[in-house]
Amino acid sequence: MELSDANLQTLTEYLKKTLDPDPAIRRPAEKFLESVEGNQNYPLLLLTLLEKSQENVIKVCASVTFKNYIKRNWRIVEDEPNKICEADRIAIKANIVPLMLSSPEQIQKQLSDAISIIGREDFPQKWPDLLTEMVNRFQSGDFHVINGVLRTAHSLFKRYRHEFKSNELWTEIKLVLDAFALPLTNLFKATIELCSTHANDASALKVLFSSLILIAKLFYSLNFQDLPEFFEDNMETWMTNFHTLLTLDNKLLQTDDEEEAGLLELLKSQICDNAALYAQKYDEEFQPYLPRFVTAIWNLLVTTGQEVKYDLLVSNAIQFLASVCERPHYKHLFEDQNTLTSICEKVIVPNMEFRAADEEAFEDNSEEYIRRDLEGSDIDTRRRAACDLVRGLCKFFEGPVTGIFSGYVNSMLQEYAKNPSINWKHKDAAIYLVTSLASKAQTQKHGITQANELVNLTEFFVNHIQPDLKSANVNEFPVLKADGIKYIMIFRNQVPKEQLLVSIPLLINHLQAESIVVHTYAAHALERLFTMRGTNNTTLITNTEMAPFVEVLLTNLFKALTFPGSSENEYIMKAIMRSFSLLQEAIIPYIPSVITQLTQKLLAVSKNPSKPHFNHYMFESICLSVRITCKANPDAVGSFEEALFMVFTEILQNDVQEFIPYVFQVMSLLLEMHKNEIPSSYMALFPHLLQPVLWERTGNIPPLVRLLQAYLERGASTIASAAADKIPGLLGVFQKLIASKANDHQGFYLLNSIIEHMPPESVDQYRKQIFILLFQRLQNSKTTKFIKSFLVFVNLYCIKYGALALQEIFDSIQPKMFGMVLEKIIIPEIQKVSGQVEKKICAVGITKILTECPPMMDTEYTKLWTPLLQALIGLFELPEDDTIPDEEHFIDIEDAPGYQTAFSQLAFAGKKEHDPVGQMVNNPKIHLAQSLHKLSTACPGRVPSMLSTSLNTEALQYLQGYLQAASVTLL
């Protein structure tokens, strides 16, 4: 694609179409852009458009398309073609910074993101001049440009906040600090001076404060890993100015909006974060500044209103106090009883109140509310911060704090009792206080793991929580119901089991509540209770205890999915999955209705899959239905196929990418349920599974390989007789997989199934070619993972076709090849094989080479006989060799680039481990002894003499043990 006006025009038209609401116009345009994005100059055309187009909408659209293109294609993935040619890469890096700085803010943000994606891969090695180019722009004095640089630097450096320490990271941060710390500090001082010069100019202040916010964020990122020498030397400059900004109040920067935080609030929030970072990590150096920050932040908390726009500021300010109060050498600041009372009264209690804004979220934006309240998402709420402060104070002052709050809790509950319908918020705050007081340590998986001894949780549960949940009307006081359910969830390990059993029917009943939050919490609580462990690794709540509730539980769970706003509620679907798993065969009578509802749901969501967790649990539930039913009645598999295949066909035909890997897993599970034949409905699909396009997507590979293995296990003879023309296609898939370092093990899974199950004559003509491909790959890139898989395959081949056949095929490729493979690969590397079944296959295969391969006894291969036996005894007795050569990068860590659906393994579609030598050999050590005995009978005297001359004494002792255990001797 050359950079011509005609191409720019075409691109403009297609970009316009991608904005069309009508899918019939939009989808083809998106497909067209996808089809041309591999062409040279495509990204440069996009950049030209966003610079020169007259229409703003096209500029914005081109910038978003460009950013997504970079996100998908910039990273170079090993074994995969480089998707952006080198010339384009160089041109993009040369032009993008000036272009970003001269663009309007909306486009600047997109390009700034693109720079940080490129930077993540290329900076500093492949893009050394990026920093100098950026720092030089600070001199421009134009704050539009300066903010562009700051924004880009922020998106580039913020990863330092969560990267693991490494030498590489230190080197990069040092490089950044050397180039960036001084100019940033000078810019900080200059910007603050400009703020006082322009103190009366609102529009100038807005720009300057935007810069200060970004500077404060950069300060956080650059100081996160360790305290840089430069910032330690300049702490006075930074901290004095931060303190001044914290106490600053400028009428011109105050906003009328009650929801949206203004620039002043955002800046102060970030400064609280920066102060908390220093108080936690660099407390010695920060000590001289700490008292004045505590005073300033305390004043801030006492004077800030309850409006939503201050939430981030208040929660960060409280988090600062929380991080200070749990450090031993700041303890003295909080020791005074009056200080504690004042913190409790002025900071904690007011910020635990359920405000109108919370009520609004509870009713109208339940998904967001649940995410904050249940999952503790990163959106900092005042309540969470207040809760953390309570925990922090309890570290040193548990007694006094509990004492102060007990008084509050009692008076709040009394207020509630006077007039529940008006004062319910008092009870809500009381429950929240008890929860934050009682919980010292919490995990998502186990709820509270440590509790405050001073709070009687069971008593509070029986007196104040249960009555709310027992009331007949499930829709009354929804907030209190949600609090009660959450209490059960959080303290499930502290409340005795009999109380939990009393709660279960109450929770099932609340699945019918109209409030999304209430029925979601009820589903989540049930799911958590069902996963609690009892004694002997069983579940705490047994399926016998659940027996009386099966019908009402299933009815209410499926009914809850029909409520407005909950049709794709992941918590309900997870509870369905967990109920099936717990109840096992108790669900069989309900399966016909359940599977109908699940397939209808599957059909509905496949039109537009948008909730990955929901979809995952839905497929898990389908797998459980199949497993549980077919375990009791294997013939039922047919009725599942009838119910599911219509939807599956539609998903495959419409290429619903997110669902295809799941469909293959469920089909494998169904096919594995058949005994020894493949129904014709599966055979009709077989040719389609070999289409190259399916194998292009990494997410499809593991489930497709498993499905093809199921075909081979159940119907190799059918494939050989009715679809022999498809065998080259099957081997083509193997060839593609074996060429990739990330997927070669999948290629071996497929190959092993072909060798094990296909009738020998159907693969005869391909066998030599298979070995040639494997040797080519060994020559080109020999990785540990490949060698382990190769060893298992060679030995499986030996078991299936005999040791002589193995020697003959090697030597037919190249004379003496068999000896080379033994000497260079099998003997030195066999120790690396891991896994019970894999080791057993190798042991049986090597035993065959030692005892059933005449050339091993009377040719130049004989010298390898004892070393091979020595290696086999080593495989039995020595620890596994799990070293990986230094130069080998961790290639088998799957990192699917861009937006491809990665593969999600379904736990309940799990495959039983298959042992191909199970029938034949039980104990491989005894098998070795018996085989050696048989060999020594055939050629008396040879075996003992070979052993005595060159097998080391330790190995010989082990071998004597095997012979004794097998009750045989060598002649």
N, C-alpha and C positions, 0 to 999 in steps of 0.2 A: 504494500500500500504506500504509494508515494504521497508526499505532503502537497497535494494539489487541491485547488478550490473545489473540484468536483467531489473529491473524497470528503472534504469538510462539509459540503452541502448534504451528501448522503448521510454522513454521521449525524448532522443536525436533525434530519428528518427522522432517523431511527430513535434518537434520544427523545424527541418530542413524543413519539409513539409509546415509549416506555412509561410515559406519565399518564397515558390514557386509562380511564377507569374500566374500559371494556376489555376483559381478558382476551377476547378474540383479536384485538389489535395489539394489546400490550405484550402478550406471550411471544408471538412470532418475532416482535422487535427485540425482545430480550434474548431469544435464541440466536437471532442474527448477530447481535453484538458479541455473544459468547463464541460464535463460530469464527469471527474475524479477530478476536483479541490475541490470537497467537501470531498474527502477522507483524512483520517489522514496521515500525513507525506508528502503530496503533496508539500507544500511550502519548506519543508526541502530537498526534492529531488532536487528542483530547485536550492536551495542555494548550495547543494553539487556539482551540475553540474557546476555552475558558478565559483566554487572554483577549481574543479579538472579537468574539461574537457580540452582536449588537443587543441580543435579547438576554436579559438578566436570568430568566428561567433556564435558558440553555447553559449559561455560565455555571449556575449552581448545579444543574444536573450533570454537566461534564465533570465538575469537581468531585461530586459524590461517586460517579462511575469510576473516575480515575483512582480515588482512594480505595474503593473496593477491589479494583483490578490489582493494585499494588498489594493489598492485603492477601489476595488469593495467590498471586504469582511471584512475588519478589523472592521469597525464600527458595533457595536451591536445595532440592531434596535428593539425597543420594539415590542412584539407580533410576531416577526419573529425569526426563528431558528438561533442560533449562528453558523455562517458559518465556523469558524475556531476553532478547539477544543482547550481546555485550554492548553494541553501539547504542542501543536504546538506553541501557542502564547508565552509560557514561553521560549521554545527553540529558537524561532526567536529572542526574545529580548536579550537572553543571547549571541547569536552568531553574530548578525548583525553588531554591531559597529566594532569589530576587523576585521571582514570580509571586511567591507566597506573600512577600513583604509589600508588594505593590497592589495586592488584591483587596477588595472590600472584606470586612470582617467575616461575613458568612462563608466566603470562599477560603479566606485565610485559615479558618478553623479546619476545614477539610484537608488543605494542603499541609498544614502543620501536623495533622495526624499521619498523613502519608510520609512526611519526613521522618517522623518518629518510628514508623514501621520499617522504613529503609535503614534508619540509624540502628535499630535493634540488630539488624543482620550485618551491616557494613561498617558501622562506626566502632572503634577508630581505625582499624586496619585498612579497610577499603575506601574510607572517606575521611582522610586525615585533615583536609582543610575545612571541614564543616564548622568546627568551633571558631577558627579565626574569622571565617566569613561572617559568623553570627556576631561575635564580640565587636568586630569593626563597626557594625551597624549601631551600636550604642552611642557612637559619636554623632550620629545624624541629628540628634535633638528632636526628631519627629517621633512623637509617642505612639503613633499608629504603627510605625515600623518597629519601635522598641518593644511594644506589647506583642507584636508578631514573633519577635525573637524570644521574648520571655515565655510566651505560650508554647513555642516549639521546644525550648529548653526544658520546660516543665514536663511535657509529654515524653521527652527523651530520658530525663533523669529520674522520673518518679519510680521507675522499676528498681532503683537502688533501695527503696523502702522494703522490698520483699525478696530480694535476691539472696541466695546463700553466700556466705563468705567464701571467697576463693582468691588465689593470687591474681587471676585474670581480672576479677572485679576490682581489686585494690589498684592494679595498674591503671585500669580505665578511670577510676574515680580520681586517682592522683593526677592523671593527665588533664581531667576536666577542671580540677581545683587549680592547677597551675595556670590554666588559661582563663578561668572564669571567675574565681573567687574575688580577686581584686577589682576587676571591672564591675562585678555585681555589687560589691560593697560601695564603690564610688557612686554607682547609679542610685543605690539606696539613699546615700546621704544627699545627693543632688535632688532626688525626687522629694525628699522630706523638706528641703529648703524651698523647692518650688511650691509645695503645699502651703507654706506660710506666705509666700509672695502672692499666691492666687487665692488666699483664704476666702475672698468674697466672690470668686468667679465659679458658679456651680458647674458649668460644663467642663472647665479645666480640671476641677477637683475630681470629677467623675473619671476622667482619663487617668489622672495621677493615682487615684486610689485603686483603679484596676491594676495599674503597674505594681503598686505596693502589695496587693494580694498575691500576685504572681511571684514577686520577690520573696515574700514570706513563705510561699509554698516551696520555692527552690531552696531556701535556707533549710527547710525541714528535710528535703530529699538529700541534700549534700551533707547534712550532719547526722543522718540516720545510722549509717554503718559504724561510724566511730567519730570521735571529736577531732576534726582536722586541725593541724597546728595553726593554720591561718586564722580560723574562726576563734581558736582559743586566744590568740594574740589580739584579735579585734573584738573580743566579747563586749568590752565596754561600749563601743560604738553601737553594736547591734542591740544589746540588752537595754541600754538607756533609751534608744529610739523606740524599741518595742514597748517599753514601759510608758513612754510619752503617748504613743498611739493608743494604748489601752485606755488611757484616762481622757483621751481627746473626745470632745463632743462638738460637732459642727452642725448647726441647724440646717445648713444647706444640703447636708448629706442624709438628713432624716427623710424617710419615705412615708407616704400615707397608707401604702399597701399593708394590710395586716398579715397577709400570707407569706409574701416573698421577702426573703432577707435582703436588706440593702447592702451597699458596699462596705459601710462602716461595720455592720454586724459580721460580714464575711471576713473582713480583715482581723477584727478582734478575735473571732473564733480561731483563725489560723494561728494568731499569736499565742492564744491559750494552749493550742496544740504544741507549738514550738517550746513554750515554757515547760509543759508537762514532759516533753522529750528530754530536755536538759535536766529537769528535777529527777527523772527516773534513771537516766543513763550516766549523766556527768555531774552527780550531785556535789562532789567536792569542789569542782571548778565553779559551779553555779551558786554555791552557798552564799557568797556576798550579796547576790541579787535576789535570793529567794524571798526574804521577808517582805520586800516592797511589792513583789508580784502577788504574794498571798493577799496582802492588803488590797491591792488594786482589784484583784479578781473577786475578792469577798465583796467589795463595794459594788462591783459590777452586778453580782448576783442579787444583792439586796435591793438594787435600784431598778432592775430590769423587769418589764411587765410580762404578763402571761400570754401575749400574742404569739401566734405561730411563727412569725418572722424571726423571733428571737430564739427559737428552739435549738438551732445548731450552736449558737453562741452559749446559751445556758448549759447545754449538755457538755460542750467542750470545757467550759469553766468548771463545772462540777467534776468532770473527769480529771482536771488538773488537781483539784483539792483531793480527789480520791487517790491519785498517784502519790501525792505528797504525804497524806496521812498514814500510808502504810509503810513509809520508810522509817527505820528505827531512829535515825538521828534528827528527824523532824517531829518526833513524838511530842516533845515539850510544847510545841505550838498548840497542841489540842488538849493538853492534860486537864486544864481548868474545867470544872463542872459547868460553869456559866458558858464557856466557849462551846462545849458539847451541846448544851441545851439550846443555845442560840443557833448553832448549825442545824440541829434537828428541826427547830421551830421555823427558822427563816428560809432554810434552803431545801431541806429534804421533804417536809410535809407539803409545802405549797407545790412542789414539783411532782408530787405523786398524785395530785388530783386529776380526776377524769374530766377533761375540759370539753367544751362544746365541740371543738375541732375533732377531738377523739371520738365523740359520739357520732359525729357526721361520718368519719371514716368507717366506724363500726357498721353503720347502716348502709352507706352508699359506696364505700370503696373497700369492701371487705377483704379483697385479695391483698391489698396493700397493708391493711390492718393486721391480717394473719401473718404476713411476711415479717412485719416488724415485731409483733408480739410473740409469735411462736418460734420463728426461726432466728430471732435476734439479728435481723439483717443489719447491714452497716448504716442504715439511716438512723443516726443517733437520736433517740427520743429522750425527753427530759426524764421520763420514768426510769428508763434503763440506767441513765447516769446517776440518778438519785439512789437507785438500787445498788450500783457499784460503790457509791460513797458509803452507804450503810455497811456493806461488806468490808470496805477498807477500814472504817472506824472500828468495826468489831474485832479487827486483828489485835488491837491493843486494849480496847475499851469495851469488850463484849458486855460485861456486867452493867456498867452505867448506861450504855446505849440501849440495851434491852429494857432496862428499868424505865428510862425516859419514854420509850416507845410504847411499852405496855400500857402506860397511862393514856397515851393518845388512842391506842387501839380500843381500849375499853370505852372511852368517851365517844368515839366514832360509832361503835356498835350500839351504844345507848341512844345516840341521836337517831340512828336508823330505826331502832325499835319503836321510837315515839311515833314515826310516820313513814313507814317503808316506801310508799309510792312517791313521796317527795324527796326523802333523804337517802335513796338507794346509793347515791354516789359516795356517801360516808362509808357504807359497808364495803364498797368496791376498794376505796383507799385503804381500809383496815386490812382486807385480804391481801392487798399488794404489799403492805408493810410487813405483815406476818411472813409472807413468802420471802421478801428480801432479807428479813432478819434471820429466818430459819435456815436459809440455804447458803452454805459456805462454799461448797464446790459442786459444780453441776456439769454433766455431759449430756449431749444430745441423745446418746444411746441409752444411758442408764438413769436419766433424771438426776435428782439430788444424790450425791454420793457422800456428802458430809453435812450434818445438820447441827444447829445450835442446840446445846443441851438444855438451854433455859426456856425453850418454847415447847409446850406439849402439843405436838402436831395432831395426834389421834383425837385428843379431847376437842380441839378446835374444829376438826373435821366433823365429828359427830354432832357438836352443838351448833355450828354455824354454816357448814357446807352442805351436809346431807339434807337438812330441811328444805333448802332451796331446790335441790334436785328431786326431792320427793313430791313437791307440789304438783297437783294434777295438771296444771296448765303449763305446757312446755314453752309457750310463747310469752310468758309473763317475765318481766325483768331480764331480758336477754343478756345484758352485760353481766349480771350477777351469775346467771347460769354458766356463761362462758368462763367466768372467774372460778366457779366451783369445779368445772370439768378440768380446767387447767391445773387446779390445786391437786386433783387426783393424779394427773399426769406427772406433775413435778415431784410429788412426794410418794410416788408409787412404791418406793423401796422402804419408806418409813412407816407407812400405814399398814396395820396387820392384814394378812390375807383375807380373813373373814370379812373385813370392811370392804376390801376390793370386790369380793364376791357379791356383797350387797349392792355395790355400785354398778355392776355389769348390766342388770336389767334397766337401771336408771339411765345409763349411757345409751343403751339400745333404744330406749324410749325417746331420748333427745335427738336421735337421728331424724325424727319427724319434725323437729323445730323449723319454723320458716326462716329464722335468721341464718344466713349463710355461715356466720362465724360459729354459731352454736352447733349446727349439725356437722360442720367441719371439725370442730374441736372434739365432738363426741366420737367421730370416726377415728380421729388421730389417737384419742385416749385409748379406745378399744385396741387399736393396732399396737400401741406401745405395751398395753397390759398382756396382749397375746404373745409378746416376744420376751416376757420376763422369764428368767431361768429359775427353775426350782431345784430340788436335789437331783443327783445323778444326771445332770445335764438334760433333764427333761424340761418341758415348759411348766411354769408355776401353776398356770390355770390349765386343767386337763380337758380333753374333749368330753369326758364323762360329766364333768361339772358344767360344761356348756350344753349338754344334750337337751335340756328343757327349752333352750332359747334358740335352737338352730333356725327354725322356720321364721320366727319374728326378726332375728338378726339379718338373715338373707333378704327377707322382704323389705325391711326398713333401709338396708344399705342400697339396694337397687332402686328403691323409691326415692331415696335422697338424690340420686343422679338425675331425677326428673325435675328437681326444683330449679326455678330460674336462677341462673348464675352458677349452678353447680353441675352443669351437664358434662364438664370435663374436669371434675374436681379430683386432683391427684390424691388427696388424703382419703377420699371415700374409696377410690379404686385400690389404693394400697391396703385399706382395711378389708376390702373384698378378698384380695390376694391372701392376706394373712389369715383371714377366717377360713378360707379353703384349706390352707396349709395346716391349720390347727385341727379343724374338724375332720379332715380326711374322709373316710367312707360315709360319715354321717351326712355328707352333702349329696351322695349319689341319687336319692329320690328326687332331688330338686334340679338335677343337671339339665333335663330337657328344657325347663323354662329358663334356667340360668344361661345356657349356651346360646339360646335364641336371643336373649337380651344382650349378651356380649357381642354376638355377630352383628346385631343391628347397630350397636354402638360403634363397632369397628368400621362398618360400612359408612356410617355418618361422619366419623372423624377422618376417614381416609380421604374425604373430599378436600380437607384442608388441615393437615396435621399441624397443631400449633403448641401442644403441651407435651414435650418429650417424656416427662416423668409419668404423666397419666397414661400415655401410650405404652410405655414400658410395663407398667403394672397390669395394664389390660392384657397384653400378650402373656405375661406371667400367669394371670388368672386362667387364660385359655389353656395354657400348658398344664396347669394343675388339674383342671377339669378332665383333660384327656388322660393324664397319668393315673389319677385316682380311680376313674371309672374303668379304664382298661386293665388296671391291676386286678380289679375284682372280676372283670368280664372282658377278656381280650377281643371278643368279636365285636364289641361296641365301637371299635375304631372306624368301622364303615359308616356309622351314623354321624360321627364327628366329621368325616370327610365330606359327607353330603351337606352338612350344615356349613362347613367352612370354605369348601373349594370355590363356591360361586364368588364369594367376596375376595378370596385370594386371587382368582383369575382377574377380577377387575383391577385389583391393586397392581398386578404384574403388567396388565395391558396399559394401564394409565401411567405406568412408571412412577409410582409414588415412592420416591427414593428413600424417604425416612422409614418406610414400612417393609421394604423388600428384604433386608437382612432378617427381620423378625419372621416374615412369612417362610423363608427358607428354614429357619430353626424349627418352627412348628411342623413344617412338612417332614423334616428329618425325624422328628419325634414320632409322627404318625406312621411314617414308612418303617421305622424301626420296630413298631408294634406288630407289623405283619410277620408271619413266621418265615416261609421260604419262597415267597413269590412276590412279584411286583404287579400290582393291579394295572390294567391298561391305561387308566386315567393318568398314572405317573409316567408310563412309557411315552405317552403323547407329549409330555412336557420335556422329556429328556433332551431332545436335540436343542431346545431353546436354552437350556442351561449351559450349553457350550459356546454360546454366542460371545464373541470377544468384548462387545460393549458392556456386558454385565461384569466382566472381570476388570474393567478399567477402574471401578470404584473400590477403594481399599476396604470400605465397610462391608462389601459383599463377600470378600474372599473367605474369611473363616466359615461363615454359615454355608456358603456354596460348596466348599470342599467337604464339609461334613455331610451335606445332602448327597453329593456324588458318592461319598463313601457308603452311605446308606443304600444307594442304588446298587453299588458293587457287592455289598454284603448280602443283600436280599435277592439280587437277580442277575448275578454275573452271567449265568448261562443264557438267560433271556437276551441280555445285551449282545452276547457273542453270536446268538443265532438270529435275532430279529433286528439288531442295530449294529452289525459288524462294521458298517461304513462309518460309524461314529467313533470308532476306536482311535483313528488318527486325531480326531477333534479332542478327545479325552487326553491324549498324549501331548497335544498342542498346548492345552491348559497347563499340564505339568511343566512343559518347556518354558512357558512364560513365567510361571511362579519360581522356577529354579533359578532363573536369571536375576531375581531380585533378592538382595541381602535381607530385606525386611520380611519377605514372604516365602523364602526357600523351604522353611520347615513345613509350610502348608503343602508345597509341591511334593515333599517326601510322604506326607500323610496319604496323599492321593496315590502316589506311586506304590506305596506299600500295600494299599488296598487292591490295586490292580494286580500286583504280583501274587498276593495271597488268595484272591477270589476268582480271577479270570481263568477260564480253561487254558492250559499252557499253549495249545495249538493256536489260540486266537491272538496271542501276543508274540509268538515265535519270531515273526519277521521283523519285529520292532526292537527286540531285546538288545542287539548289539548297538543300535543307534542310541538307546537309552544310556548305556554305559559311556558311549563316546561323549554325549552331552555332559554327563556328570564329570568326566575327566577334564573336559574343557573348562568347566566352572572351577574345578580344583586348581587348574593351572592359573586361571585369571584372578580369582580372589578366594583364597582359602581362609574361611573364618571358623572359629571354634564351633559355632552353632551348626555350620554346614557339615563339618567333620563328624560331629556327634550323630547327626541324621544319616550321613553317608554310611557310617559303621553299622547302624541298626539295619539299614536297607540291605547292605551287602550280606549280612548274616541271615536276614530273613530270606533273601534269595537263595542262599546256601541251604537253608532248611527246606525250602519249597522244591528246589530243583536238584539238590545234591551238591556235595563239595566238588565232585569231579566236573560237573557242568560249570561251576563257578570258575574253576581253574581254566577250563577250556575256553570259556568266553573271554576271559582276560587275555590269555595268550593268543587268541585269534585277533585281538585288536592290535597287539604288538608283542613280539616274542619276549619271553621272560617278564611280562607285565605283572603276572600273578605274584612273583617273588618281590617285585618292587612295591606292590600294594601292601603285602604282608610286612615288609621290612620298614617302609617309610610311613605307613599310615596305621595299619591295624596294631602292630606291636607297640609303637611308642604312644599311640593316642587312645587306646581302648579304655584307659583309666578315666577318661573324661566323660564317658557315658553315664548318664544319671537316670534315675527312675527304675522302679522294680522290674516292670515288664521289659523295658528296653535292655536292662542288664541281662535278663534271662534269655532274651532273643540272642544277644551277642554270645552268651556262654554256650548255648546249644549250637549256634553256628560254628563257633571256633572248635568246639568238641568234634563236630563233623569233619572240619578241615584236618584236625589232628588224626582222626581215626578212620575216616572213610574216603581218603583221597590218596590213592597209591603213589602219585608223583611225590608226595611229601616224604615217602619212605625210601625212594631209590633214585632221586635225581639231584641236581644241584640245589633243589629246594630243601633237601634234608637238613642242611645246616640251620634252617629257620625253625625246625620242629620244636627243639627245646625252648628257644626264646619265646615262641608262641605259647607254649604250655605255661612258661613262667609268667607271661603277661595275663593269661587266663586266671591263674591262681591269684595274681595281683588284683584282678577285677573282683574276685570273690572276697579277698581278705584286706586289701589296703583301702584307706579312705579315698573317697572320690577326689579326683584332681579338678578343682574348679578354678584354676588360674586362667586368666585370659591374657594373651600377649599385650604388651603395652600399646603397640601401635593400633590395636583394634578398638575402634570407637564403639559406643554402645548402640550398635545398629538395630538391635531388635526391640528398642523402645519405640513403640508405634507412635508416630507423630503425624497424624493425618493433616496435610496442609489445608489451610483455608476452610471453606465451608462444607467440605465433604462430610457426609454423615459417617461418623466413626462407628465401628462395630460395637454394639452393646450386647454382651452375653446374657441370655435369659437363664437365671439360676435354675428355674424349674423345667427347663428343656434339657437339663444336663445329660451327658452321654456316659454310659457305664464304661469303665476302662476295659479295653478288649485285650485278651491275652492269646495271641495266635498259636502259642506252643502249649497252652494250658492242658489240652487233652493228652498231649504226647509226653510231656516231661513235667514231673511235679517238682523234684528237687534237682537242680542242675549240677550240684556237686556229686551226688550219687550217680547221676547220669554220666558224668565224666568218668568216674571210677569204673562203671559197668562197661562203657565204650572202650576204655583203655584195656580192660580185661579181655574183651572180645578181640581187640587188635592183637594183643600178646598171644592169644590162642592161635591166631592166623599166622603169625611169624614169631615163633618162640625165641626168647633170648634177646631179641632186638630192643624191645622197650626198656627193660631194666638197664641194659648197658647204656642206652642214650640218656637215661635219667641219672645214672651214677656218675657219668663223666661231666655233665655240664649244668645240671639243675642245682641252684644254690640250696644250702642245707635247710633254711627256713621254709622254702617252698616245698622241699621234699617232705618235711615234717607234716605240713598241711595236707599234702597228697596222701601220705600214709593214713592220716585221719579219715580222709574220704573213702579210701579203700577198705578200712576197718568198718566204717559205718555201712558200706554197701556189702560187707562180708565177701569180698573177692580178693584174689591175689593176682600178681602179674607173673606170667610164665617166662 
